[in-house]
Amino acid sequence: MESGDKPAFSKDSSPFSENVPCGNQDSIDAEYARSQLVEKFFIIIASTKSLEEAYDIARKAEHKTGFKFQDSRVEVDTVNGGLTFPPDTCKTSGFDYPCYVPRGRYDDGIYFSIESSNNYDGFTKDFYIIIAGSGSNENDELKTTLTKIKRYYPDCYIKKSKIYMGCIH
């Protein structure tokens, strides 16, 4: 399934459901939400249903490739499903617990992270994905990184998704 033109969130199914965008979420109209979407590209090296396995893959990938694993200490969100940051991270970031902000907003670059596929439009749901790189377009840095990582993860690929860049507080 390809990424469509629909918003990455709606009032009923927001990846930011715990982080109401700038005031009352009911007042955010669809046109404004669409205007805040930006297409991003992600290098995916693996996906799994097990968070423990995702951590194992990310740590091994860091060792094999030399690219940093940015361990945000994500954990399973037992309240809403998906992922959450630890309580102390939520608090220092100004969010209530549980909280999770998916990669792609203002953190582009080449490093490994573990993300929930549920927060990416057009991705198969209910997987933990290991992302090796992200950027605003399928640029030379992403293509070069993909080539390097394919030595160790021959099935890795670049996938695009629309990311909501509007206010989430």
N, C-alpha and C positions, 0 to 999 in steps of 0.2 A: 504494500500500500504506500503510495507516495504522499508526501506532505501536501495538504490542500490549502485553500485560501481561508479556511475558517480560523477563528481565533484559537490560540493554544489553550485558552481557558474560557470557561463560561461561568455564569453565576452558580450553576449546579455542579460543575466538575472542574474547579480551578486547581491547578497544581500548587497554588498559593492559598488554599482554602483557610489555612490558619493565619495567613498574613494578608489581611484585607487591604487592597490597594487604596492608599491615600483617601481615607474616609470611608464612607458607606459603599460597600461593593455593589449594592443594588443601584447606585447612581452612576456606575460606570456603564456607558452605552457601548454597543457593539462597534460602532464606527471608531470611537476613541480606542477601544481595545485593538482593533485591526491596525490602527495607525501606529501602535506601539510594538508591532511585530517586526522582527528583523531575521532574515535568513542567515543561518549559521551552518557551518560544515564541521563534522566530527569524524575523527579516525577512531573506529571501533575495532578493538583487538579480540574481544570475546564477550559473551553474555552467558549468564548462568542464573539458575533459580536460587542458588545458595550464596548468601552474603559471605560466609566463611570461605567458600571457594573463590569468590570474587577477590577477597583480600589476598588469598594465596597467589592467584594469577597476577594481580597488580604488583605484589612484592617480587615475584620471580621476573616479571617483565622489567622492573627497574634494574634488577641485577644483570639480566641478559643484555639490555639495550644501553644502559647508562643514563636513561632519561629518568628524572625524578618522579617518585610516587608521592603525590601530595595527599597524604593521609589526613582527611578531615574528620576521621574517627566516626564516620556515619554508622548508624545502627538501625535496626529494624524499628519502625514506628508501629508499636503494638496497638495504638489507638486508631489510626487512619490507614494503616498499611503503607507500603513503600518504605521510604527512608526518613530519618530525622538526624539532625546534628545532636550532639550531647547537650544536656540542660545548660551547662556553663557557656557553651558556644552560643546557644540561642539567646541567653540572657545578655551576654556582652555584645551581641549583634542587635539588640533591641527587639527581639521577637519573644513571644510566649513559646513554651515547650509544649508539644513537639514543633519543630520548624525544619524546613529544608528549602534551599534555593538551588535549583539545578544549574549545572555548569553551562556557560554560554552567555551570561549577561555581561559581565565586565572582567572576565578572567580568561580570555583567549591565550593560547600558547601551547607549547609542547611540554606536556607532563601527563602522568597517569592519574586518573581519578576514577572513583566508583560512583556511578549514578543510577538512579531509578529510571528505567525506560518509560515508566508511566508519565513522566514529565516532558516527554518529547513527542510532538505531533508527528504521526507517521511511523513511529517505532512500535514493534510488537510489545504488548503490555506484559507487566508482571515479571520482568527480568532485571537483574543487576547487570549493568553494562560497564565494561572497562574501556574508558576513553583515553587515547594517547595524545590527542591534539585537537584543538578547535580554533576556528577562525571565521572571519566575516565572509570569506570567499574561498574557493578551492585554489588557494595561492601556491606559489612555488615552495614555500616552507612546508605546507601540509603534504604536497606531492613528494618532496624529498624525504620527509619523515616517514611517509607511507612506504616508500621504497626501502628505507633502512629497516623498518619494523617487519616488513614482509619476510626478511631473512629468518626471523624467529617465529613469526605468526603469519604464515602464508595466506590464511583466509581473512586477514584484516581488510578493511575497506573504509571508504569515506561515505558518510550518509549525511543528508541535510535535514534540517528541521527549522521551523520558525520558533523563535524565542521571544517571549514577552519581555520588553525592556522598560515598561512603565513602572510606576511606583508600586511597591508591594508592602509598604508599612501602613 
